[in-house]
Every structure is written in C-alpha cells, then in structure tokens.
Amino acid sequence: MNNNSKHFKIALLGNPNSGKSSVFNLLTGLRQKVGNFPGVTVDKKIGHAQLKEGISASIIDFPGTYSLYPTSKDETIVINTFANPQSENYPDVVIYVADITKLEPHLLLLTQIHDLGLPTVLALNMIDLAAKERLTYDIEKLSKLLQIPVIPISGRSGENIEQLKHIAADLCLQNSEPPKIFYRFSKKEEQLASDLQTDFNIDNPFRALIYAHHYDKMPFLSGLQKRQIESLCKQHEFESFSLQIRETMQRYDKFTPIVRQVLQKPIDDSEKDTLTDQLDLVFTHRIFGPLIFFLFMFLVFQAIFAWSEFPMMLIETAFGFAGQTLQNILPEGWITDLLTEGILAGLGGILIFIPQIAILFFLISILEEVGYMARAVFIFDRLMQKFGLNGRSIVALVSGGACAIPAIMSTRTISNWKERLITIMVTPLISCSARIPVYTVLVGFVVPSVTVWGIFNAQGLVFTGLYLLGIVAALVSAWVFKLILQTEESSFLMIELPKYRAPMIKNVLLIVKERVMTFTIEAGKVIMVISIILWVLASYGPSNKMELAEQNALEVAAQKNLDETATADLVAGKQIEASFAGHLGKFIEPAIEPLGFDWKIGIALITSFAAREVFVGTMATIYSIGSQEDEYTIRDRLAKATHPDTGLPVYTMATSLSLLIFYVFAMQCMSTLAVVKRETKSWKWAAIQFVYMTAMAYFGSLGVYQLLS
Amino acid sequence: MTNIAALAEREVKKVLQFNDAKIACKLMAMGMLPGSIIKVMRKAPMNGGFYLKVNGHGIALRVNEAASVIVE
C-alpha cells in the first residue's frame, strides 16, 4: 500500500442464503482472516479488497440477517455494530447483497440500513438464476426509486464484481447528504426518538428507535443508561413487538409496489413443480428422508476413513523422521528431550487429526452449500425437540464425529439458549476421531477378528456398537438436561429451505480452511501446553528415583543380553514407572481398581487428558515398546501383560470392555473444555460437563467390569 | 378461516393474520405476510414440522409456529 492510498471500512450485509459469502470471496480473494466481534464469540471474517487505484477497503462479512430485529446470537452482532457508530466495526459504506429471485423480503433489511443513514450499494445477486427463471428487471428504475446505486451481479460467474468495487469506492469518497428516511414514524415513535436523540446524543432518529427496541441487548450501554431508556420507553408507551410489526408492514407496503414496477416474472410456471420440489418429494419423505440422511452419513464416514489413512500415515512418518533427526543432530539433554518428546509430540498430536477433520467438513459443507442440511434440520427437528435439542443440533452432532471443537462452535445458529447449551453439553459424547486409535487397540481384546452372519467382521460390529453407544448416551443425557434446565425463552424452527444448487468448490474449500484453522489454534494451544506438562510429569520423578530406575533397568538388560533398542525401551518403561506420572498412576490405582484398571492404565488415563489418542503412545512407553509404537505391536504386548501377584493376564475381556466404555463416555479432552468455557462464557458448564461425563464413564466401566469379571 | 397447522399436504391458502407477535416478526422478515400465498409441501411425521412454499420460497415451521398463522 502506498502512502497516498485511502483505506475504508465496508460492511457486507444480506439475508441468509443471499449468496453473500460467494460475493465476499470474490471481493477479497484469499486475503481473509477470521477474528472475533468484541465481547462475543461470533466469528468475524475480514478481507482486504483493492477497490480502485489508490482506494482500498477492509471488507467485514456480517452474519446473514433477516432484519434489525434479531432472534439469534449471530444476528445480534449486526444491531450492536450498526446501532453504535463508535464500534470498531462501524462501516463507512455498506454493500448489501440481495437475491434477485427473492427481492421483496430481502429489501426489508436494506431499507432499515438505509434509514440509519449509511451510504449503501445494492448488489443484486444471482442474475444467472434470474436469467434461467426468465425474470426481467429494470435496474435504473430500481436505483431511482430506492435512491441508492444498484448493480446486478453474479456471485457464481463473478459478473460485474469489478463494477461493484468501483461503485463502493465512489460511495466511500462521496460526502453525500444522509438520504431521506424510508419509514414513516408514528407520533409516539417520533417523540420517543427525539427524546432519545437529545438524551443520548444519537445522530439519527431510526437509530434512536433501534435503541428503544434493543437496549437490553446492547453491551455498550451502561446499566444506568439502560434504565433511563427503559423509563423513557414506558413514558411513551412503547410496545416493541407491535411496533416491529407496524414498521415491517409499512416497509413492505412501500417497497412491494417498487418491486412490482421493476421486476416481472413469467406467469405460466407458478404451479409447475420445480426440480427442487421433485427432489424434496424424496429427501423430505417421511421414510426415505431419514433413510437417505443415514445413508449420506454412512458414506461421509466411510470416505473419512478411506481417504484419511494415507495423509495421516504421511504426517506420522514425517514427525517420526523429524524427531529422529533432531535427536541425532542436537546434543543429548533435557532441551532436546523437551523439543522432541514434549513439543514435537504435541504438534504431531494436533496435526494428525487434520486430514479427518478436513474431509468431514469438506463433505458437510458441500451438503450445506447444496441446501441439503436445511432439509435434515427440518426432518429431525421434532425428534431433536423430544430430547431438548433443536433441528439445527443435527449439524453439531454430525460434526462431533470428527471433532467436538468445531462442532460446538457450529451451535451458534441455535437461538434458544437452553437448546444450544444442551447441544454443547452432549456433543462430546459423539465418538470423535481421537477415540479411534484407542478403540483400535482395545477392540482386539474384546472380540477376535472373525466373520459373523456371513458378511460382517465382528470387530467392525463392536466398533459400530461403540459409536451407537455414544449417540444413545448423547440423546439420553440431552433428555436429562432437558428435564433439569428451566427456561422461559421461546424456541424457534423457522428456517429457510433454499433451492438446491450446485456447490461452489471455492466456498467449500474456504470453509474447510477456516474450520481446520480454528481446530488447529483452539485445540492446538491446549494440547501443546498439556503435552509439555505431561512430558515433565513423565520425565522427572521424586528425588533420584528416575536414576535408580535407569540403573536397575540397565542391569536387568545386561543380564538378559538385550539389544540396544530393547534396552532403551526397557529403561523408558522403568523410568516412567518411577516418574511423577507413575506415582500419580499408582496414587489413583485404588480408585480405578474396581473398574479393572491397574496403575499402568492409570498413567495412560491421566496422560490422555491432553487428547485421547495419547493413550496409545503412553501404553507403548509403559510397556517398553516406545520405539515401535503402532496399534498392533501394542496390542500384542498388552495381550502378554500379566498381574505381578497372580500371574493372570491384565487385559481380559472384562478389563478391555470396561476401558472401552470408559473412553466412550469420559470427557478426556482439555481443548473441548476450553472451548465450552469460551462458548458458554463460564467455567461452570465446562465443570458440569467434565463431572457428568466422568461419572458416566466411571459407573459405566464399573458396571461392565463387575458384571463380566 | 383456519390455521396452517390444520392444513393437509398440497393445500394452497392465502395468509390473513398472525396470532403471535414474536413469531410474526420473524416470519414477516422471512417474507411471509398477510396476503402471501402459501402451499403445504410436506408435513413431517409424528406431529413434526411443516414445509411450506411462501410465494414460491421454501420455509419450514414447527407445529406451534404454523398454528399461529391464520389463513383463509
């Protein structure tokens, strides 16, 4: 950027399904970043655009909104920004995206923004679709009647995006008079607005009215100010809902004739079923609908396992190689150990999940882009309601199959706090990708790899059973929360079912990138810190016990004539036993003994708090096979493990099944707890989640072990 | 006069008024107003939601939401 160039702030606004994100991607290219709106956890996407020679702008993508009367957390952001000119996100210019095929409802928010006195350009999107539907429209007339610049564009083909940038640039430079207000106030509204304008120094009467409607949702007002507004509203007998209706009706009355003048639809095909209608005959069918949904989910998870194997192996190999290389070139000592066993191991533990998470979100966002997910929400809303959830929870529950972190963040579209909270509380019970390595090791002890009923693999069936157990546990817990939690807040479905459209791969890839980044950063920082703490716990012990353990192990190795690797593995195993982690494991042994676990499993339970899959690595170290850490070697070794006193095998069917049940239920993921704290704004819910899931795990395992042993 | 929750699949009606101010605000913002033509596309099983076409655009409602909309 040169010194003469001017920089502006532009807000991108529009209804849900207006194609706003395509326009955002076209305007900003790949120069986007995700931040947070102040004080809330709604994602704020910002991109940079060069509008014209010497004029650039930050483009802020606001959540899709129907009006300035919000019902969800996402939408509240819009009023808090546009009501408050001091907000850091308050724009110089608004680019308003509307779907030309749904022009009427999309003009509601436009005229509200217009009444706030913001210079606005109307980008009429989806002209490619309009051509297909043989709509005719008169852009010049619309521009004249609305008194704002209008440009027809296509977020698909990119048509007229350059012109849109030029118009936005011109608006940035212009210092025009604020336009005439579209809405005609009632006498009472007029008086209230003018009182509020004087008392609170508000520059615009419609903005004053927005204060009157939403003061209790505006964090930038002080408690005293809120009380002042409240008493002013009472004084003027201000009734928010009926006035919202009055305002909305009046706006429609004003712009409906405008739309009739400028937009003509062909008359003949209003009764004919469209392609969308024909598809929905199947997709929303009472029997085929749910069946097709489960088929889709089955295919999605098949694809995740099939496609992620190779990239995961690459990541594993790369980290193994990097660790080995570092150990070879760096001098021996604690810094090298910290680097390879703490930091590098932590980093590997984060990155290994990226392939599965990326593939899941790739497929889910295709289903979303196509318009299918809204149908799934419709189909399952009733069932979800029975469990205190919302149809929209289905998206979070499915995403939880990859990772609970982005899944929990996707609950922000649920406007009812109770439904959203319950969704957040139960999503971690859905088996995520971190449980797979643990399941893989342990399932082998529970059932042999044999074929049952001709086609099914017995281990595969147990695997499926564990997933189903997670789903059932999530639903049952949700039902219990529904009984406990009380709320007065009303809950809504009211969701748009958009026309089916081919997905735009660029949009999908950007969503995947965004979700993967969120996972890497949110989960990453927690896993990293915990990995380092665990490294300390596993590498150091009280007084000189670690050294003694090493000497002992070396003597044993010498007696048995072990080779170099076997000696090193034996030393590592004895050392972890003498470490702080080993002591912790032994300390909790009495508590976990009734579940069939010994102190070695205790250590693994403690270390897998960073992330569940750490269980596998820890078991490898404890059983002195650290250098050949793969699931099958570990399984062989575990099979040979015996109790020192009795000589009986440790990993009986009862212990293994008990451990599996423990991993299905237990809240062993610090990153998820951190995200739950962030999303619910209190440690209370994170703590409750931890306690109830751990209790379920403990008593579930206890029951299984006591029954089977 | 009846409400949407009482309609059968494929029925076409004209919206007259709303019984619930809060739901009305949202529905109006989504494009359903007095005078809009609605068509019931689907009723979900077990007293589930309603899939409507409102002036040709798809919207899904719960039973209580549908019941608050009075039609011809």
Chai-1 contact restraints between the chains, C-beta under 6 A:
chainA,res_idxA,chainB,res_idxB,connection_type,confidence,min_distance_angstrom,max_distance_angstrom,comment,restraint_id
A,Y66,B,A29,contact,1.0,0.0,6.0,A-B,restraint_1
A,Y66,B,M30,contact,1.0,0.0,6.0,A-B,restraint_2
A,S67,B,A29,contact,1.0,0.0,6.0,A-B,restraint_3
A,Y69,B,C25,contact,1.0,0.0,6.0,A-B,restraint_4
A,T71,B,K26,contact,1.0,0.0,6.0,A-B,restraint_5
A,K102,B,H57,contact,1.0,0.0,6.0,A-B,restraint_6
A,P105,B,G31,contact,1.0,0.0,6.0,A-B,restraint_7
A,L108,B,A29,contact,1.0,0.0,6.0,A-B,restraint_8
A,F241,B,A21,contact,1.0,0.0,6.0,A-B,restraint_9
A,Q244,B,C25,contact,1.0,0.0,6.0,A-B,restraint_10
A,I245,B,A24,contact,1.0,0.0,6.0,A-B,restraint_11
A,T248,B,M28,contact,1.0,0.0,6.0,A-B,restraint_12
A,Y252,B,L33,contact,1.0,0.0,6.0,A-B,restraint_13
A,T284,B,R42,contact,1.0,0.0,6.0,A-B,restraint_14
A,T284,B,Y51,contact,1.0,0.0,6.0,A-B,restraint_15
A,R286,B,P45,contact,1.0,0.0,6.0,A-B,restraint_16
A,F378,B,G49,contact,1.0,0.0,6.0,A-B,restraint_17
A,F378,B,Y51,contact,1.0,0.0,6.0,A-B,restraint_18
A,F378,B,A60,contact,1.0,0.0,6.0,A-B,restraint_19
A,D381,B,G49,contact,1.0,0.0,6.0,A-B,restraint_20
A,R382,B,A44,contact,1.0,0.0,6.0,A-B,restraint_21
A,R382,B,M46,contact,1.0,0.0,6.0,A-B,restraint_22
A,R382,B,G48,contact,1.0,0.0,6.0,A-B,restraint_23
A,L493,B,G49,contact,1.0,0.0,6.0,A-B,restraint_24
A,L493,B,A60,contact,1.0,0.0,6.0,A-B,restraint_25
A,L493,B,R62,contact,1.0,0.0,6.0,A-B,restraint_26
A,M494,B,K26,contact,1.0,0.0,6.0,A-B,restraint_27
A,M494,B,L61,contact,1.0,0.0,6.0,A-B,restraint_28
A,I495,B,A60,contact,1.0,0.0,6.0,A-B,restraint_29
A,E496,B,I59,contact,1.0,0.0,6.0,A-B,restraint_30
A,L497,B,G58,contact,1.0,0.0,6.0,A-B,restraint_31
A,L497,B,A60,contact,1.0,0.0,6.0,A-B,restraint_32
